[in-house]
Structures are given as C-alpha cells and as structure tokens.
C-alpha cells in the first residue's frame, strides 16, 4: 500500500432527474469501476464522450456523491488541470494572481515576498517568462494559458494531479509541447497523473498504463505496451484501428462499428459493448 496514491473500488454513481410526468429516474453513469494508481505513474484513461470520464473525475475529487463503492486517497490535496485553458482561468486576475490564489487561500506561504518568489518559480518551470507576470488570460494564446493552469495546479506542491483532457482544446503543434512539459514536471516533482483523453493516440507516449472506458464501464486496463500491441477487448481494438497511420507503405485495416451508442439510461445486459461488437 505504501506506493499507492489512489484506489477506486467498485465505484457506482448515478444522477437522478424527473420526467415530464413528475416521475423520478436514476441514470447510472459509472458502474462497478475499479482501478489503482501508483506513485510516479501516469494512468491514461480514454473513451468517447458520454462514457463517464468527467463523472469519474468529479467523484475522485469529491465534487459529486459516490453512491456505492469506495475512493481512497493516499495523498493530500489532489489538484486538477482543466480541459479549457480559457474558461478555467479568472479573466479579472493577472496570471501571477491566478497562480498565487491557491497559496493565499490555503495559507501555505505567509509572507507576500514568499508568495511572489513561489509564483516566479512556478512560472519559470512552466515556461512562462517574467514579462508575463502582469498579463491577463485574454492576452495569451491557448498553450500559454494552459501553462498558467499547470502552474496553478502545482502551487500547493501536490503529488497527484488529475489532467482532464488538458490538450484537447489546443492546436496539434502546441499539444506536443504541453505533453512534454507535463512529462518533465512529473520527473522533476515526482508527480502522479490520471490523464483523461478522448483517443488512444493522445495518451500513447505519456502513459505508463492505459484504461479504456465505454458506457460507464472500465473495459480494459493494462500496461501501455500490452494495450497497443495486444489489445484484448474488441472496443479497444476498434479504437486502435481508428488511429491514423504515418506509414503510407502499410495498409491499415479499419474496424467500422455499426449501430448507435446505447443510452446509459438503459444499457445492454451483460457486456456494455455487445450491441456494437464486431465479433458477435
């Protein structure tokens, strides 16, 4: 247990709403999800929109109620890097104030000079020159805004950070820079990441292990090499076949899925992927 940072046990979570007739319905978003995250590891979690990735993140960070199951944190103050680097930053604050805000709220550094020194240190490690210290978010491009978000996440010296699709809103050329930065920071500060993404191509180079979600279920979790070289689940195989190949000499066979994605309100019995599975 000494090297565990996070343990999720049989997590099930649902939302309750009311239809036009006043009847209440429970919509299960996560069903019996279990995994562990070890110190210094990057677990990439991928899946289509609506698979429950965001609900899982909210449960882990305590933002929504866990209905059944258990979430155990073995480290304090987990932090988060958000998907949209513009809407996640306060437009009325300079970037130095944004990075300093967690420190001031939690009171981890008492002196004003100490806070300023910490902010300058974080800006430097995140690749933000001193000239941006009084800059506002709208004056920066997407890549630099996300660097501000990363600096803010590091402000409380966390050991565990949830990265909720941190590069999906960025240009492709900038995505690689941010991924490399996250990898460098992991080594420098001994960080552990839960890295959320839509596609397996994004998490391929940064992750140690990869998990694949579909319709609220964790379909497969394995070492990165196993997932990419020997995927066992048909859904994982279909996702891998959709990654564009840069080798024009090899013809890549695409797995075309038929049928519509089932509704989470009434998922298929048994395997969640059975209605679209190409091996049935």
C-alpha contacts under 8 A as a table, 3 or more apart, distances in Angstrom:
res1	aa1	res2	aa2	distance
1	X	4	X	5.30
3	X	38	X	5.56
3	X	39	X	5.27
4	X	7	X	7.23
4	X	36	X	7.20
4	X	37	X	6.03
4	X	38	X	4.39
4	X	39	X	5.76
4	X	74	X	6.42
5	X	36	X	7.81
5	X	37	X	5.65
5	X	38	X	5.31
5	X	39	X	5.58
5	X	73	X	6.06
5	X	74	X	4.76
5	X	75	X	5.91
5	X	160	X	7.19
5	X	192	X	7.74
6	X	36	X	5.69
6	X	37	X	5.04
6	X	38	X	7.00
6	X	71	X	7.39
6	X	72	X	5.79
6	X	73	X	4.85
6	X	74	X	5.97
6	X	75	X	7.85
7	X	34	X	7.70
7	X	35	X	6.17
7	X	36	X	4.48
7	X	37	X	6.44
7	X	70	X	7.99
7	X	71	X	5.83
7	X	72	X	5.08
7	X	73	X	6.67
8	X	11	X	6.54
8	X	33	X	7.10
8	X	34	X	4.99
8	X	35	X	5.30
8	X	36	X	6.14
8	X	69	X	7.71
8	X	70	X	5.93
8	X	71	X	4.64
8	X	72	X	6.47
9	X	32	X	7.67
9	X	33	X	6.67
9	X	34	X	4.64
9	X	35	X	6.82
9	X	69	X	5.48
9	X	70	X	5.04
9	X	71	X	6.34
10	X	31	X	7.56
10	X	32	X	4.17
10	X	33	X	4.93
10	X	34	X	5.06
10	X	68	X	7.34
10	X	69	X	4.71
10	X	70	X	6.77
11	X	30	X	6.88
11	X	31	X	6.42
11	X	32	X	4.90
11	X	33	X	4.81
11	X	34	X	6.46
11	X	66	X	7.15
11	X	67	X	7.72
11	X	68	X	5.81
11	X	69	X	4.23
11	X	70	X	6.12
11	X	71	X	7.57
12	X	28	X	7.42
12	X	29	X	7.56
12	X	30	X	4.94
12	X	31	X	4.52
12	X	32	X	5.22
12	X	33	X	6.72
12	X	66	X	6.89
12	X	67	X	6.07
12	X	68	X	5.20
12	X	69	X	6.19
13	X	28	X	5.97
13	X	29	X	5.81
13	X	30	X	5.05
13	X	31	X	6.82
13	X	65	X	7.43
13	X	66	X	5.64
13	X	67	X	5.25
13	X	68	X	6.83
14	X	26	X	6.22
14	X	27	X	5.23
14	X	28	X	4.06
14	X	29	X	5.18
14	X	30	X	6.79
14	X	67	X	7.21
15	X	26	X	5.62
15	X	27	X	5.17
15	X	28	X	6.50
15	X	29	X	7.25
16	X	24	X	6.67
16	X	25	X	5.52
16	X	26	X	4.43
16	X	27	X	6.18
17	X	24	X	5.61
17	X	25	X	5.54
17	X	26	X	6.69
17	X	27	X	7.96
18	X	21	X	7.72
18	X	22	X	5.54
18	X	23	X	5.33
18	X	24	X	4.38
18	X	25	X	6.14
19	X	22	X	5.39
19	X	23	X	5.52
19	X	24	X	6.54
19	X	25	X	7.55
20	X	23	X	7.46
26	X	265	X	7.86
27	X	264	X	6.78
27	X	265	X	5.15
28	X	31	X	6.84
28	X	216	X	7.75
28	X	264	X	6.64
28	X	265	X	6.70
29	X	51	X	7.59
29	X	52	X	5.68
29	X	55	X	7.29
29	X	215	X	7.44
29	X	216	X	5.27
29	X	264	X	6.62
30	X	33	X	6.70
30	X	52	X	6.05
30	X	55	X	7.57
30	X	56	X	7.27
30	X	215	X	7.77
30	X	216	X	4.18
30	X	217	X	6.31
31	X	216	X	5.59
31	X	217	X	5.63
32	X	69	X	7.60
32	X	217	X	6.97
33	X	216	X	7.92
33	X	217	X	6.18
33	X	218	X	5.92
34	X	218	X	7.62
37	X	41	X	6.78
37	X	42	X	7.93
37	X	43	X	6.96
37	X	194	X	7.88
38	X	41	X	5.54
38	X	192	X	7.46
39	X	191	X	7.49
39	X	192	X	5.78
40	X	186	X	7.36
40	X	190	X	5.88
40	X	191	X	5.51
40	X	192	X	4.61
40	X	193	X	7.76
41	X	191	X	7.75
41	X	192	X	5.17
41	X	193	X	6.49
41	X	207	X	7.76
41	X	208	X	6.25
41	X	209	X	7.91
42	X	192	X	5.89
42	X	193	X	4.71
42	X	194	X	5.97
42	X	195	X	6.83
42	X	206	X	7.14
42	X	207	X	4.89
42	X	208	X	5.30
42	X	209	X	6.65
43	X	193	X	6.37
43	X	194	X	5.06
43	X	195	X	5.98
43	X	207	X	5.62
43	X	208	X	6.06
43	X	209	X	4.96
43	X	210	X	5.57
43	X	211	X	7.20
44	X	194	X	6.16
44	X	195	X	4.66
44	X	196	X	5.96
44	X	197	X	7.24
44	X	203	X	5.69
44	X	206	X	7.98
44	X	207	X	5.44
44	X	208	X	7.61
44	X	209	X	6.27
44	X	210	X	4.62
44	X	211	X	6.11
45	X	53	X	7.77
45	X	194	X	7.21
45	X	195	X	5.99
45	X	196	X	4.86
45	X	197	X	6.21
45	X	210	X	5.87
45	X	211	X	4.74
45	X	212	X	5.90
45	X	213	X	7.19
46	X	53	X	7.84
46	X	196	X	5.99
46	X	197	X	4.91
46	X	198	X	5.17
46	X	199	X	5.81
46	X	200	X	6.41
46	X	210	X	7.65
46	X	211	X	6.35
46	X	212	X	5.09
46	X	213	X	6.11
47	X	51	X	6.09
47	X	53	X	7.37
47	X	197	X	6.99
47	X	198	X	5.19
47	X	199	X	6.64
47	X	212	X	5.90
47	X	213	X	4.97
47	X	214	X	6.06
48	X	51	X	5.83
48	X	198	X	5.65
48	X	199	X	7.72
48	X	213	X	7.85
48	X	214	X	7.13
49	X	52	X	7.80
49	X	198	X	7.28
50	X	53	X	7.55
50	X	215	X	6.89
51	X	213	X	6.20
51	X	214	X	5.10
51	X	215	X	4.40
51	X	216	X	5.12
51	X	217	X	7.70
52	X	55	X	5.17
52	X	56	X	6.10
52	X	213	X	7.76
52	X	214	X	7.94
52	X	215	X	6.79
52	X	216	X	5.11
53	X	56	X	5.10
53	X	57	X	6.36
53	X	196	X	7.19
53	X	213	X	7.62
53	X	216	X	7.94
54	X	57	X	5.03
54	X	58	X	6.23
54	X	164	X	7.64
55	X	58	X	5.03
55	X	59	X	6.17
55	X	64	X	7.78
56	X	59	X	5.12
56	X	60	X	6.22
57	X	60	X	5.09
57	X	61	X	6.22
57	X	162	X	7.47
57	X	164	X	7.77
58	X	61	X	5.19
58	X	62	X	5.97
58	X	63	X	4.82
58	X	64	X	5.66
59	X	62	X	5.01
59	X	63	X	5.92
59	X	64	X	5.32
59	X	65	X	6.46
59	X	66	X	6.05
60	X	63	X	7.73
60	X	71	X	6.66
61	X	78	X	7.36
62	X	65	X	6.93
66	X	69	X	7.10
66	X	70	X	7.56
73	X	76	X	7.35
75	X	78	X	7.28
75	X	159	X	6.92
75	X	160	X	7.22
76	X	158	X	7.23
76	X	159	X	7.78
77	X	156	X	7.54
77	X	158	X	6.02
77	X	160	X	7.80
78	X	158	X	5.97
78	X	159	X	7.02
78	X	160	X	5.07
78	X	161	X	5.59
78	X	162	X	7.41
79	X	153	X	5.51
79	X	154	X	7.71
79	X	158	X	6.60
79	X	160	X	6.59
79	X	161	X	4.74
79	X	162	X	6.22
80	X	153	X	6.01
80	X	161	X	5.37
80	X	162	X	4.66
80	X	163	X	5.84
80	X	164	X	7.27
81	X	149	X	6.10
81	X	150	X	6.07
81	X	153	X	6.35
81	X	161	X	7.26
81	X	162	X	6.28
81	X	163	X	4.82
81	X	164	X	6.12
81	X	166	X	6.30
82	X	85	X	6.58
82	X	88	X	6.51
82	X	149	X	7.37
82	X	163	X	6.52
82	X	164	X	5.33
82	X	165	X	7.00
82	X	166	X	5.81
83	X	88	X	7.99
83	X	163	X	7.80
83	X	164	X	5.43
83	X	165	X	4.94
83	X	166	X	4.57
83	X	167	X	6.90
83	X	168	X	6.77
83	X	169	X	6.73
84	X	87	X	5.84
84	X	88	X	6.09
84	X	146	X	7.94
84	X	166	X	7.24
84	X	169	X	6.05
85	X	88	X	5.52
85	X	89	X	6.59
85	X	142	X	6.45
85	X	145	X	5.38
85	X	146	X	4.85
85	X	149	X	6.63
85	X	166	X	7.94
85	X	169	X	7.75
86	X	89	X	5.63
86	X	137	X	6.91
86	X	138	X	7.70
86	X	142	X	7.25
86	X	145	X	6.60
86	X	146	X	7.94
87	X	90	X	7.44
88	X	149	X	7.76
89	X	98	X	7.24
89	X	137	X	6.93
89	X	149	X	7.29
90	X	93	X	5.68
90	X	98	X	7.11
90	X	137	X	7.70
91	X	94	X	7.71
91	X	136	X	6.64
91	X	137	X	5.90
91	X	138	X	6.99
92	X	136	X	7.40
93	X	96	X	7.97
93	X	97	X	5.81
93	X	98	X	6.08
93	X	136	X	6.42
93	X	137	X	7.97
94	X	97	X	5.22
94	X	98	X	6.28
94	X	133	X	7.19
94	X	134	X	5.32
94	X	135	X	5.34
94	X	136	X	4.52
94	X	137	X	7.06
95	X	98	X	4.90
95	X	99	X	6.24
95	X	132	X	7.47
95	X	133	X	6.25
95	X	134	X	6.53
95	X	135	X	5.98
95	X	136	X	5.79
95	X	137	X	6.65
95	X	148	X	6.56
96	X	99	X	5.29
96	X	100	X	6.10
96	X	119	X	6.34
96	X	133	X	5.29
96	X	134	X	6.51
96	X	135	X	7.95
97	X	100	X	4.93
97	X	101	X	5.88
98	X	101	X	5.31
98	X	102	X	7.98
98	X	148	X	7.76
98	X	152	X	6.72
99	X	102	X	6.97
99	X	103	X	7.98
99	X	119	X	6.33
99	X	148	X	6.86
99	X	149	X	7.66
99	X	151	X	6.02
99	X	152	X	4.27
99	X	153	X	8.00
99	X	155	X	6.56
100	X	103	X	5.37
100	X	104	X	6.32
100	X	115	X	6.62
100	X	116	X	7.73
100	X	119	X	6.12
100	X	152	X	7.23
100	X	155	X	7.08
101	X	104	X	5.15
101	X	105	X	6.07
101	X	152	X	7.93
102	X	105	X	5.09
102	X	106	X	6.01
102	X	152	X	7.21
102	X	155	X	6.54
102	X	156	X	6.83
103	X	106	X	5.38
103	X	107	X	5.56
103	X	108	X	5.51
103	X	109	X	6.34
103	X	115	X	7.24
103	X	155	X	6.37
103	X	156	X	6.39
104	X	107	X	4.96
104	X	108	X	7.15
104	X	109	X	7.28
104	X	110	X	7.94
104	X	115	X	7.95
107	X	110	X	6.08
108	X	156	X	7.36
109	X	114	X	6.33
109	X	115	X	6.11
110	X	114	X	7.11
110	X	115	X	7.48
111	X	114	X	5.09
111	X	115	X	6.39
112	X	115	X	5.12
112	X	116	X	6.24
113	X	116	X	5.00
113	X	117	X	6.08
114	X	117	X	5.10
114	X	118	X	6.18
115	X	118	X	5.11
115	X	119	X	6.18
116	X	119	X	5.13
116	X	120	X	6.21
117	X	120	X	5.17
117	X	121	X	6.19
118	X	121	X	5.05
118	X	122	X	6.21
118	X	155	X	7.78
119	X	122	X	5.12
119	X	123	X	6.11
119	X	155	X	7.76
120	X	123	X	5.12
120	X	124	X	6.19
120	X	130	X	7.28
121	X	124	X	5.19
121	X	125	X	6.37
122	X	125	X	5.24
122	X	126	X	6.11
122	X	151	X	5.52
122	X	154	X	7.41
122	X	155	X	7.33
123	X	126	X	5.17
123	X	127	X	6.20
123	X	128	X	4.85
123	X	129	X	6.83
123	X	130	X	7.50
123	X	148	X	7.54
123	X	151	X	6.44
124	X	127	X	5.23
124	X	128	X	5.60
124	X	129	X	6.41
124	X	130	X	7.74
125	X	128	X	7.63
125	X	185	X	7.91
126	X	147	X	5.74
126	X	148	X	7.56
126	X	150	X	7.19
126	X	151	X	6.23
126	X	181	X	7.19
127	X	147	X	7.29
128	X	132	X	6.76
128	X	144	X	7.21
128	X	147	X	7.32
128	X	148	X	7.89
129	X	132	X	5.97
129	X	133	X	7.77
130	X	133	X	5.52
131	X	134	X	7.46
131	X	135	X	7.94
132	X	135	X	4.93
135	X	139	X	6.57
135	X	140	X	7.81
136	X	139	X	5.57
136	X	140	X	7.25
137	X	140	X	5.50
137	X	145	X	6.27
138	X	141	X	7.73
140	X	144	X	5.98
140	X	145	X	6.07
141	X	144	X	5.59
141	X	145	X	6.24
142	X	145	X	5.07
142	X	146	X	6.22
142	X	169	X	7.80
142	X	170	X	6.15
143	X	146	X	5.23
143	X	147	X	6.39
143	X	170	X	6.61
143	X	174	X	6.00
143	X	175	X	7.83
143	X	178	X	7.19
144	X	147	X	4.90
144	X	148	X	6.39
145	X	148	X	5.06
145	X	149	X	6.46
146	X	149	X	4.87
146	X	150	X	6.20
146	X	166	X	7.57
146	X	178	X	7.93
147	X	150	X	4.94
147	X	151	X	6.12
147	X	178	X	7.57
148	X	151	X	5.00
148	X	152	X	6.20
149	X	152	X	5.09
149	X	153	X	6.26
150	X	153	X	5.03
150	X	154	X	6.36
151	X	154	X	5.15
151	X	155	X	6.30
152	X	155	X	5.14
153	X	156	X	7.15
153	X	158	X	7.70
153	X	161	X	7.46
154	X	157	X	5.35
154	X	158	X	6.24
155	X	158	X	7.79
158	X	161	X	7.00
158	X	191	X	7.48
159	X	189	X	7.78
159	X	190	X	6.75
159	X	191	X	4.86
159	X	192	X	6.00
160	X	191	X	5.88
160	X	192	X	4.75
160	X	193	X	5.92
160	X	194	X	7.92
161	X	191	X	7.29
161	X	192	X	6.28
161	X	193	X	5.08
161	X	194	X	6.57
162	X	193	X	5.75
162	X	194	X	4.85
162	X	195	X	6.21
162	X	196	X	7.77
163	X	166	X	5.73
163	X	193	X	6.76
163	X	194	X	6.01
163	X	195	X	4.75
163	X	196	X	5.96
164	X	195	X	6.34
164	X	196	X	4.90
164	X	197	X	7.11
165	X	168	X	5.57
165	X	195	X	7.01
165	X	196	X	5.03
165	X	197	X	4.85
165	X	198	X	7.48
166	X	169	X	7.37
166	X	196	X	7.89
167	X	170	X	5.31
167	X	175	X	5.35
167	X	178	X	7.14
167	X	179	X	7.71
168	X	175	X	7.76
168	X	197	X	7.61
170	X	174	X	6.17
170	X	175	X	5.91
171	X	174	X	5.28
171	X	175	X	6.15
172	X	175	X	5.03
172	X	176	X	6.92
173	X	176	X	5.95
173	X	177	X	7.18
174	X	177	X	5.17
174	X	178	X	6.38
175	X	178	X	5.28
175	X	179	X	6.15
176	X	179	X	5.09
176	X	180	X	6.09
177	X	180	X	5.19
177	X	181	X	6.19
178	X	181	X	4.95
178	X	182	X	6.20
179	X	182	X	5.15
179	X	183	X	6.23
179	X	206	X	7.14
180	X	183	X	5.05
180	X	184	X	6.17
181	X	184	X	5.08
181	X	185	X	6.12
182	X	185	X	5.12
182	X	186	X	6.12
183	X	186	X	5.13
183	X	187	X	6.62
183	X	206	X	6.77
184	X	187	X	5.32
184	X	188	X	6.23
185	X	188	X	4.92
185	X	189	X	5.85
185	X	190	X	7.69
185	X	191	X	7.25
186	X	189	X	5.59
186	X	190	X	5.28
186	X	191	X	4.50
186	X	192	X	6.83
187	X	190	X	5.35
187	X	191	X	6.97
188	X	191	X	7.96
195	X	203	X	7.59
195	X	207	X	7.88
197	X	200	X	7.59
197	X	202	X	6.79
197	X	203	X	7.03
198	X	202	X	7.80
199	X	202	X	5.82
199	X	203	X	7.34
199	X	239	X	7.41
200	X	203	X	5.54
200	X	204	X	6.05
200	X	239	X	7.05
200	X	240	X	6.76
200	X	243	X	7.61
201	X	204	X	5.34
201	X	243	X	6.34
202	X	205	X	7.39
203	X	206	X	5.48
203	X	207	X	5.60
203	X	210	X	7.73
204	X	207	X	6.09
204	X	224	X	7.23
207	X	210	X	6.60
207	X	224	X	6.73
208	X	223	X	6.28
208	X	224	X	5.58
209	X	221	X	7.12
209	X	222	X	5.62
209	X	223	X	4.30
209	X	224	X	4.68
210	X	221	X	5.66
210	X	222	X	5.77
210	X	223	X	6.32
210	X	224	X	5.61
210	X	227	X	6.94
211	X	218	X	6.86
211	X	219	X	7.48
211	X	220	X	5.61
211	X	221	X	4.18
211	X	222	X	6.67
212	X	218	X	5.87
212	X	219	X	5.59
212	X	220	X	5.40
212	X	221	X	6.52
212	X	236	X	6.74
213	X	216	X	6.57
213	X	217	X	5.53
213	X	218	X	4.47
213	X	219	X	5.54
213	X	220	X	7.46
214	X	217	X	5.41
214	X	218	X	6.54
214	X	219	X	6.55
214	X	272	X	7.19
214	X	273	X	7.38
215	X	262	X	7.96
215	X	264	X	6.34
215	X	267	X	7.77
215	X	272	X	6.56
216	X	264	X	7.68
217	X	272	X	7.43
218	X	221	X	7.41
219	X	233	X	6.95
219	X	235	X	7.92
220	X	232	X	7.74
220	X	233	X	6.61
220	X	236	X	7.67
221	X	227	X	7.83
222	X	226	X	6.19
222	X	227	X	5.97
223	X	226	X	5.31
223	X	227	X	6.33
224	X	227	X	5.20
224	X	228	X	6.33
225	X	228	X	5.40
225	X	229	X	5.78
225	X	230	X	7.72
226	X	229	X	5.26
226	X	230	X	5.08
226	X	231	X	6.43
227	X	230	X	5.61
227	X	231	X	4.69
227	X	232	X	7.71
227	X	236	X	7.85
228	X	231	X	6.13
228	X	240	X	7.36
231	X	234	X	7.76
231	X	236	X	6.17
231	X	237	X	5.89
232	X	236	X	7.26
232	X	237	X	7.32
233	X	236	X	5.30
233	X	237	X	6.39
234	X	237	X	4.92
234	X	238	X	6.20
234	X	277	X	6.75
234	X	278	X	7.46
234	X	279	X	7.44
235	X	238	X	5.07
235	X	239	X	6.30
235	X	273	X	7.07
235	X	277	X	7.37
236	X	239	X	5.11
236	X	240	X	6.23
237	X	240	X	5.20
237	X	241	X	6.25
237	X	255	X	7.89
238	X	241	X	5.16
238	X	242	X	6.60
238	X	254	X	7.55
238	X	255	X	5.33
238	X	256	X	7.42
238	X	257	X	7.54
239	X	242	X	5.33
239	X	243	X	7.09
240	X	243	X	5.55
241	X	244	X	7.94
241	X	252	X	7.45
241	X	253	X	6.78
241	X	254	X	5.06
241	X	255	X	5.96
242	X	254	X	6.21
242	X	255	X	7.38
245	X	248	X	7.25
245	X	252	X	7.27
247	X	250	X	5.89
248	X	251	X	7.10
257	X	276	X	6.15
257	X	277	X	7.26
257	X	278	X	6.87
258	X	276	X	5.82
259	X	275	X	7.37
259	X	276	X	5.84
260	X	276	X	7.57
261	X	276	X	7.68
262	X	266	X	7.39
262	X	267	X	5.93
262	X	268	X	7.31
262	X	275	X	7.86
263	X	266	X	5.64
263	X	267	X	5.87
264	X	267	X	5.21
267	X	272	X	6.44
268	X	271	X	6.92
268	X	272	X	5.52
268	X	273	X	7.74
268	X	274	X	7.18
268	X	275	X	7.10
269	X	272	X	6.92
270	X	274	X	7.69
271	X	274	X	5.42
272	X	275	X	7.55
273	X	276	X	5.74
273	X	277	X	5.87
274	X	277	X	5.03
274	X	280	X	7.45
277	X	280	X	5.99
